[in-house]
Amino acid sequence: MKKTLQKRLDTEYDRLKLLKTTFLGYPCDADFDYATIYRFLEFPINNVGDPFEPSTYRLQTKQFEREVLGFFARLLHLKEYWGYITNGGTEGNLYGMYAAREHFPQAPVLFSEHAHYSMKKNAHLLGLKTLIVKSAPNGEIDYADFEAKVRGLPEAIVVANIGTTMLGAIDKVPRLSRILAGHGVRSYIHADAALYGMVLPFVSKTLFDFRTKINSIAISGHKFVGSPIPCGIMLARKSAVEKLRTYIEYIDAHDSTLSGSRDAFTSLVFWYRIHTIGMRGFKKQVEYSVRLADFLVQELKRIGWPDVRQSYVTVAFKRPSERLVAKWELAAKDGTAHVICLPHETKAELRAFVRDLAADRKR
Ligand SMILES: *Cc1c(COP(=O)(O)O)cnc(C)c1O
Protein backbone atom coordinates (compact mmCIF):
# COMPACT_ATOMS: atom_id res chain seq x y z
CA MET A 1 0.00 0.00 0.00
CA LYS A 2 1.13 3.57 -0.71
CA LYS A 3 2.76 5.34 2.22
CA THR A 4 0.21 8.14 2.18
CA LEU A 5 -2.64 5.64 2.45
CA GLN A 6 -0.90 3.81 5.26
CA LYS A 7 -0.52 7.15 7.02
CA ARG A 8 -4.25 7.87 6.63
CA LEU A 9 -5.11 4.58 8.31
CA ASP A 10 -2.55 5.08 11.09
CA THR A 11 -3.90 8.55 11.83
CA GLU A 12 -7.47 7.27 11.96
CA TYR A 13 -6.44 4.38 14.23
CA ASP A 14 -4.67 6.75 16.64
CA ARG A 15 -7.63 9.10 16.67
CA LEU A 16 -10.02 6.30 17.66
CA LYS A 17 -7.61 4.88 20.21
CA LEU A 18 -7.42 8.23 21.98
CA LEU A 19 -11.18 8.81 21.90
CA LYS A 20 -11.79 5.44 23.52
CA THR A 21 -10.33 6.84 26.77
CA THR A 22 -13.09 9.48 27.16
CA PHE A 23 -16.06 7.43 25.96
CA LEU A 24 -18.55 7.73 28.83
CA GLY A 25 -21.95 8.71 27.48
CA TYR A 26 -22.92 5.95 25.10
CA PRO A 27 -24.10 2.57 26.35
CA CYS A 28 -21.48 0.63 24.38
CA ASP A 29 -18.84 -1.41 26.10
CA ALA A 30 -15.36 -1.00 24.61
CA ASP A 31 -13.48 -3.63 26.58
CA PHE A 32 -13.12 -6.59 24.23
CA ASP A 33 -10.59 -8.47 22.17
CA TYR A 34 -11.80 -10.46 19.19
CA ALA A 35 -8.38 -11.22 17.67
CA THR A 36 -9.17 -14.96 17.82
CA ILE A 37 -11.96 -14.57 15.29
CA TYR A 38 -10.38 -11.97 12.99
CA ARG A 39 -9.49 -14.72 10.52
CA PHE A 40 -13.16 -15.22 9.69
CA LEU A 41 -12.98 -11.89 7.89
CA GLU A 42 -11.22 -13.80 5.11
CA PHE A 43 -14.56 -15.17 3.93
CA PRO A 44 -17.61 -13.62 2.24
CA ILE A 45 -19.82 -15.11 4.98
CA ASN A 46 -23.52 -14.30 4.90
CA ASN A 47 -26.43 -15.58 7.03
CA VAL A 48 -29.02 -14.75 4.39
CA GLY A 49 -32.53 -15.96 5.25
CA ASP A 50 -34.01 -17.75 8.24
CA PRO A 51 -31.45 -18.80 10.89
CA PHE A 52 -33.26 -22.11 11.39
CA GLU A 53 -33.40 -23.12 7.73
CA PRO A 54 -30.49 -24.30 5.65
CA SER A 55 -29.54 -22.21 2.68
CA THR A 56 -27.82 -22.79 -0.61
CA TYR A 57 -25.42 -20.09 0.57
CA ARG A 58 -23.15 -22.36 2.52
CA LEU A 59 -20.54 -19.85 3.66
CA GLN A 60 -22.58 -18.99 6.73
CA THR A 61 -22.43 -19.25 10.53
CA LYS A 62 -26.08 -20.08 11.30
CA GLN A 63 -25.19 -22.85 13.72
CA PHE A 64 -23.46 -20.20 15.86
CA GLU A 65 -26.37 -17.83 15.40
CA ARG A 66 -28.78 -20.50 16.68
CA GLU A 67 -26.60 -21.19 19.72
CA VAL A 68 -26.57 -17.46 20.55
CA LEU A 69 -30.37 -17.37 20.28
CA GLY A 70 -30.50 -20.41 22.55
CA PHE A 71 -28.42 -18.56 25.16
CA PHE A 72 -30.82 -15.62 25.15
CA ALA A 73 -33.88 -17.89 25.20
CA ARG A 74 -32.53 -19.47 28.41
CA LEU A 75 -31.59 -16.10 29.89
CA LEU A 76 -35.06 -14.71 29.17
CA HIS A 77 -37.04 -17.84 30.14
CA LEU A 78 -38.48 -18.79 26.78
CA LYS A 79 -38.90 -22.38 25.59
CA GLU A 80 -40.57 -22.21 22.18
CA TYR A 81 -38.80 -19.39 20.38
CA TRP A 82 -37.87 -17.91 17.07
CA GLY A 83 -35.50 -15.03 16.43
CA TYR A 84 -32.42 -13.86 14.62
CA ILE A 85 -29.35 -11.70 14.97
CA THR A 86 -30.14 -8.19 13.79
CA ASN A 87 -28.15 -5.08 12.96
CA GLY A 88 -29.07 -3.65 16.37
CA GLY A 89 -31.89 -2.66 18.68
CA THR A 90 -33.74 -0.56 16.14
CA GLU A 91 -34.13 -3.46 13.72
CA GLY A 92 -35.29 -5.75 16.53
CA ASN A 93 -37.88 -3.19 17.59
CA LEU A 94 -39.04 -2.77 14.01
CA TYR A 95 -39.44 -6.54 13.74
CA GLY A 96 -41.43 -6.65 16.99
CA MET A 97 -43.84 -3.99 15.72
CA TYR A 98 -44.03 -5.77 12.35
CA ALA A 99 -45.02 -9.02 14.05
CA ALA A 100 -47.54 -7.13 16.19
CA ARG A 101 -49.15 -5.59 13.12
CA GLU A 102 -49.76 -9.06 11.65
CA HIS A 103 -51.83 -9.87 14.74
CA PHE A 104 -53.63 -6.54 14.99
CA PRO A 105 -53.50 -4.68 11.66
CA GLN A 106 -55.93 -1.99 12.84
CA ALA A 107 -54.44 -1.40 16.29
CA PRO A 108 -52.52 1.72 17.25
CA VAL A 109 -49.08 1.41 18.82
CA LEU A 110 -48.53 2.90 22.28
CA PHE A 111 -45.20 3.90 23.77
CA SER A 112 -44.11 6.62 26.15
CA GLU A 113 -42.48 9.99 25.56
CA HIS A 114 -39.20 8.55 26.78
CA ALA A 115 -39.19 5.68 24.27
CA HIS A 116 -36.23 5.52 21.89
CA TYR A 117 -36.35 7.96 18.98
CA SER A 118 -36.55 5.08 16.47
CA MET A 119 -40.06 4.07 17.60
CA LYS A 120 -41.78 6.90 15.74
CA LYS A 121 -39.86 6.06 12.59
CA ASN A 122 -40.68 2.35 12.94
CA ALA A 123 -44.37 3.10 13.42
CA HIS A 124 -44.31 5.43 10.43
CA LEU A 125 -42.63 2.78 8.24
CA LEU A 126 -45.34 0.28 9.19
CA GLY A 127 -48.15 2.78 8.77
CA LEU A 128 -49.23 2.35 12.39
CA LYS A 129 -51.12 5.03 14.24
CA THR A 130 -49.18 6.10 17.35
CA LEU A 131 -50.49 7.06 20.76
CA ILE A 132 -47.72 8.68 22.77
CA VAL A 133 -48.17 8.10 26.48
CA LYS A 134 -46.87 10.60 29.06
CA SER A 135 -43.80 9.71 31.06
CA ALA A 136 -43.38 10.21 34.80
CA PRO A 137 -40.48 12.46 35.91
CA ASN A 138 -38.29 9.36 36.44
CA GLY A 139 -38.78 8.39 32.78
CA GLU A 140 -41.16 5.49 33.48
CA ILE A 141 -44.45 5.34 31.60
CA ASP A 142 -47.35 7.20 33.28
CA TYR A 143 -49.75 4.34 34.05
CA ALA A 144 -52.77 6.60 34.54
CA ASP A 145 -52.25 8.14 31.10
CA PHE A 146 -51.66 4.67 29.64
CA GLU A 147 -54.96 3.52 31.11
CA ALA A 148 -56.77 6.58 29.79
CA LYS A 149 -55.37 5.93 26.30
CA VAL A 150 -56.19 2.17 26.10
CA ARG A 151 -59.68 2.49 27.58
CA GLY A 152 -62.23 1.63 24.89
CA LEU A 153 -59.67 0.24 22.41
CA PRO A 154 -60.46 -3.28 21.12
CA GLU A 155 -56.77 -3.98 20.37
CA ALA A 156 -53.43 -2.37 21.11
CA ILE A 157 -49.75 -2.76 20.27
CA VAL A 158 -47.56 -1.75 23.20
CA VAL A 159 -43.83 -1.14 23.32
CA ALA A 160 -42.52 -1.31 26.87
CA ASN A 161 -39.23 0.43 27.68
CA ILE A 162 -36.92 -1.85 29.60
CA GLY A 163 -34.35 0.83 30.35
CA THR A 164 -34.97 4.14 28.60
CA THR A 165 -32.11 5.72 26.70
CA MET A 166 -31.79 8.83 28.88
CA LEU A 167 -32.72 7.73 32.41
CA GLY A 168 -32.63 3.93 32.30
CA ALA A 169 -36.28 3.87 33.42
CA ILE A 170 -38.21 0.60 33.33
CA ASP A 171 -41.89 0.30 32.43
CA LYS A 172 -43.52 -2.38 34.59
CA VAL A 173 -44.78 -4.97 32.13
CA PRO A 174 -47.06 -6.86 34.58
CA ARG A 175 -48.75 -3.58 35.46
CA LEU A 176 -49.28 -2.70 31.79
CA SER A 177 -50.76 -6.18 31.18
CA ARG A 178 -53.12 -5.80 34.12
CA ILE A 179 -54.39 -2.48 32.80
CA LEU A 180 -54.92 -3.97 29.32
CA ALA A 181 -56.72 -7.02 30.71
CA GLY A 182 -58.82 -4.86 33.03
CA HIS A 183 -60.25 -3.05 30.02
CA GLY A 184 -60.56 -6.16 27.86
CA VAL A 185 -58.02 -4.87 25.34
CA ARG A 186 -56.41 -7.57 23.22
CA SER A 187 -52.75 -6.73 22.86
CA TYR A 188 -49.27 -7.52 21.63
CA ILE A 189 -46.47 -6.31 23.90
CA HIS A 190 -42.93 -5.86 22.62
CA ALA A 191 -40.07 -5.08 25.00
CA ASP A 192 -37.29 -2.69 24.03
CA ALA A 193 -34.42 -3.88 26.21
CA ALA A 194 -31.54 -2.55 24.12
CA LEU A 195 -29.13 -2.15 27.04
CA TYR A 196 -30.98 -3.47 30.10
CA GLY A 197 -31.78 -6.83 28.56
CA MET A 198 -28.20 -7.72 29.45
CA VAL A 199 -28.22 -5.87 32.79
CA LEU A 200 -31.42 -6.72 34.66
CA PRO A 201 -31.22 -10.54 34.51
CA PHE A 202 -27.98 -10.38 36.50
CA VAL A 203 -28.80 -7.87 39.25
CA SER A 204 -32.52 -7.49 39.58
CA LYS A 205 -35.74 -9.38 40.20
CA THR A 206 -37.68 -6.97 37.99
CA LEU A 207 -39.89 -9.04 35.71
CA PHE A 208 -39.61 -7.99 32.09
CA ASP A 209 -38.80 -11.19 30.20
CA PHE A 210 -40.96 -14.02 28.86
CA ARG A 211 -42.30 -14.79 32.32
CA THR A 212 -44.47 -11.73 31.65
CA LYS A 213 -46.89 -11.38 28.74
CA ILE A 214 -44.37 -9.90 26.27
CA ASN A 215 -44.42 -11.48 22.84
CA SER A 216 -41.04 -10.30 21.63
CA ILE A 217 -37.93 -8.48 22.76
CA ALA A 218 -34.98 -6.66 21.20
CA ILE A 219 -31.54 -6.39 22.80
CA SER A 220 -28.49 -4.71 21.29
CA GLY A 221 -25.24 -6.66 21.02
CA HIS A 222 -22.88 -3.72 20.66
CA LYS A 223 -24.10 -2.23 23.93
CA PHE A 224 -23.51 -4.30 27.06
CA VAL A 225 -22.17 -7.40 25.31
CA GLY A 226 -19.64 -5.32 23.35
CA SER A 227 -18.99 -5.60 19.63
CA PRO A 228 -16.97 -3.68 17.05
CA ILE A 229 -19.90 -4.08 14.65
CA PRO A 230 -23.43 -3.04 15.64
CA CYS A 231 -25.68 -6.06 16.19
CA GLY A 232 -28.53 -7.29 18.34
CA ILE A 233 -30.99 -10.08 18.91
CA MET A 234 -34.69 -10.24 18.24
CA LEU A 235 -36.37 -13.02 20.13
CA ALA A 236 -40.07 -13.86 20.00
CA ARG A 237 -42.50 -16.49 21.19
CA LYS A 238 -42.73 -18.95 18.34
CA SER A 239 -46.50 -18.65 18.41
CA ALA A 240 -46.26 -14.86 18.03
CA VAL A 241 -44.33 -14.94 14.76
CA GLU A 242 -45.84 -18.03 13.14
CA LYS A 243 -48.49 -15.94 11.46
CA LEU A 244 -45.81 -13.68 10.07
CA ARG A 245 -43.85 -16.66 8.81
CA THR A 246 -46.84 -18.11 7.04
CA TYR A 247 -47.52 -14.76 5.49
CA ILE A 248 -43.91 -14.41 4.40
CA GLU A 249 -43.72 -17.96 3.16
CA TYR A 250 -46.46 -17.04 0.73
CA ILE A 251 -43.96 -14.80 -1.00
CA ASP A 252 -40.70 -16.61 -0.35
CA ALA A 253 -40.30 -19.67 1.85
CA HIS A 254 -36.94 -18.69 3.24
CA ASP A 255 -37.23 -14.99 3.77
CA SER A 256 -38.34 -14.41 7.36
CA THR A 257 -35.94 -11.65 8.45
CA LEU A 258 -36.07 -7.95 7.63
CA SER A 259 -32.91 -7.70 5.55
CA GLY A 260 -31.92 -10.21 2.91
CA SER A 261 -28.17 -10.65 3.25
CA ARG A 262 -27.26 -10.65 6.92
CA ASP A 263 -24.01 -10.22 8.74
CA ALA A 264 -22.52 -13.58 9.72
CA PHE A 265 -19.51 -12.22 11.62
CA THR A 266 -21.52 -10.84 14.56
CA SER A 267 -22.91 -14.33 15.24
CA LEU A 268 -19.30 -15.31 15.91
CA VAL A 269 -18.75 -12.17 18.01
CA PHE A 270 -21.77 -12.93 20.21
CA TRP A 271 -20.88 -16.61 20.45
CA TYR A 272 -17.25 -15.90 21.36
CA ARG A 273 -18.29 -13.37 23.99
CA ILE A 274 -20.84 -15.71 25.54
CA HIS A 275 -18.35 -18.55 25.75
CA THR A 276 -15.37 -16.53 26.99
CA ILE A 277 -17.33 -14.51 29.57
CA GLY A 278 -20.28 -16.74 30.41
CA MET A 279 -23.23 -16.16 32.73
CA ARG A 280 -21.02 -15.76 35.79
CA GLY A 281 -18.70 -13.38 33.97
CA PHE A 282 -21.58 -11.24 32.76
CA LYS A 283 -22.97 -11.12 36.29
CA LYS A 284 -19.60 -9.88 37.56
CA GLN A 285 -19.43 -7.29 34.79
CA VAL A 286 -22.91 -5.99 35.58
CA GLU A 287 -22.17 -5.86 39.31
CA TYR A 288 -18.93 -3.99 38.60
CA SER A 289 -20.79 -1.51 36.39
CA VAL A 290 -23.50 -0.87 39.00
CA ARG A 291 -20.76 -0.29 41.63
CA LEU A 292 -19.12 2.22 39.28
CA ALA A 293 -22.48 3.98 38.90
CA ASP A 294 -22.91 4.08 42.72
CA PHE A 295 -19.41 5.57 42.94
CA LEU A 296 -20.15 8.20 40.30
CA VAL A 297 -23.35 9.23 42.10
CA GLN A 298 -21.41 9.60 45.34
CA GLU A 299 -18.74 11.72 43.61
CA LEU A 300 -21.29 13.95 41.87
CA LYS A 301 -23.11 14.51 45.16
CA ARG A 302 -19.80 15.29 46.86
CA ILE A 303 -19.20 18.22 44.50
CA GLY A 304 -22.87 19.21 44.74
CA TRP A 305 -23.66 18.68 41.07
CA PRO A 306 -27.43 19.15 40.54
CA ASP A 307 -30.15 16.69 39.47
CA VAL A 308 -28.25 13.45 40.02
CA ARG A 309 -30.38 10.35 39.33
CA GLN A 310 -29.41 6.69 39.01
CA SER A 311 -31.00 3.60 37.55
CA TYR A 312 -28.60 0.66 37.73
CA VAL A 313 -25.78 1.57 35.29
CA THR A 314 -27.30 4.87 34.11
CA VAL A 315 -26.35 8.07 35.93
CA ALA A 316 -28.16 11.21 34.76
CA PHE A 317 -27.36 14.74 35.92
CA LYS A 318 -27.65 18.41 34.94
CA ARG A 319 -26.10 19.00 31.55
CA PRO A 320 -22.59 20.49 31.84
CA SER A 321 -20.90 22.85 29.36
CA GLU A 322 -20.83 21.84 25.71
CA ARG A 323 -17.05 21.55 25.95
CA LEU A 324 -17.39 18.75 28.50
CA VAL A 325 -20.30 17.13 26.71
CA ALA A 326 -18.05 16.86 23.66
CA LYS A 327 -14.90 15.88 25.53
CA TRP A 328 -16.51 12.97 27.40
CA GLU A 329 -18.89 12.03 24.59
CA LEU A 330 -21.85 12.50 26.90
CA ALA A 331 -25.25 11.80 25.46
CA ALA A 332 -27.35 14.88 26.26
CA LYS A 333 -30.92 15.95 25.69
CA ASP A 334 -32.40 19.26 26.82
CA GLY A 335 -31.10 19.99 30.31
CA THR A 336 -29.95 16.45 31.10
CA ALA A 337 -26.80 14.50 30.31
CA HIS A 338 -25.83 11.00 31.33
CA VAL A 339 -22.99 8.59 31.80
CA ILE A 340 -23.55 4.87 31.29
CA CYS A 341 -21.23 2.84 33.52
CA LEU A 342 -19.76 -0.15 31.71
CA PRO A 343 -16.96 -2.68 32.13
CA HIS A 344 -14.49 -0.64 30.06
CA GLU A 345 -14.62 2.26 32.53
CA THR A 346 -12.69 2.70 35.76
CA LYS A 347 -13.03 4.71 38.95
CA ALA A 348 -9.93 6.68 37.93
CA GLU A 349 -11.60 7.72 34.69
CA LEU A 350 -14.79 8.74 36.50
CA ARG A 351 -12.75 10.71 39.06
CA ALA A 352 -11.06 12.60 36.21
CA PHE A 353 -14.47 13.31 34.74
CA VAL A 354 -15.85 14.65 38.04
CA ARG A 355 -12.70 16.82 38.50
CA ASP A 356 -13.40 18.28 35.06
CA LEU A 357 -16.98 19.03 36.05
CA ALA A 358 -15.93 20.74 39.29
CA ALA A 359 -13.29 22.85 37.49
CA ASP A 360 -15.69 23.74 34.70
CA ARG A 361 -18.25 25.08 37.15
CA LYS A 362 -15.70 27.40 38.79
CA ARG A 363 -14.96 29.12 35.47
C1 LIG B 1 -29.75 2.20 21.80
C2 LIG B 1 -31.19 2.00 22.00
C3 LIG B 1 -32.02 1.57 20.96
C4 LIG B 1 -31.54 1.41 19.56
O1 LIG B 1 -30.60 0.44 19.48
P1 LIG B 1 -29.57 0.40 18.28
O2 LIG B 1 -28.86 -0.85 18.57
O3 LIG B 1 -28.73 1.65 18.40
O4 LIG B 1 -30.34 0.38 17.01
C5 LIG B 1 -33.34 1.33 21.24
N1 LIG B 1 -33.83 1.52 22.48
C6 LIG B 1 -33.07 1.93 23.50
C7 LIG B 1 -33.70 2.09 24.84
C8 LIG B 1 -31.72 2.20 23.29
O5 LIG B 1 -30.98 2.63 24.32
The ligand as a MOL file (V3000), in Angstrom:
LIG
                    3D

  0  0  0     0  0            999 V3000
M  V30 BEGIN CTAB
M  V30 COUNTS 15 15 0 0 0
M  V30 BEGIN ATOM
M  V30 1 C -29.7470 2.2040 21.8020 0
M  V30 2 C -31.1870 1.9990 22.0040 0
M  V30 3 C -32.0190 1.5750 20.9650 0
M  V30 4 C -31.5430 1.4110 19.5630 0
M  V30 5 O -30.6010 0.4390 19.4770 0
M  V30 6 P -29.5660 0.3980 18.2770 0
M  V30 7 O -28.8550 -0.8510 18.5750 0
M  V30 8 O -28.7280 1.6490 18.3950 0
M  V30 9 O -30.3390 0.3810 17.0080 0
M  V30 10 C -33.3380 1.3270 21.2400 0
M  V30 11 N -33.8290 1.5150 22.4750 0
M  V30 12 C -33.0730 1.9330 23.5020 0
M  V30 13 C -33.7000 2.0950 24.8430 0
M  V30 14 C -31.7220 2.1990 23.2950 0
M  V30 15 O -30.9790 2.6280 24.3230 0
M  V30 END ATOM
M  V30 BEGIN BOND
M  V30 1 1 1 2
M  V30 2 1 2 3
M  V30 3 2 2 14
M  V30 4 1 3 4
M  V30 5 2 3 10
M  V30 6 1 4 5
M  V30 7 1 5 6
M  V30 8 2 6 7
M  V30 9 1 6 8
M  V30 10 1 6 9
M  V30 11 1 10 11
M  V30 12 2 11 12
M  V30 13 1 12 13
M  V30 14 1 12 14
M  V30 15 1 14 15
M  V30 END BOND
M  V30 END CTAB
M  END
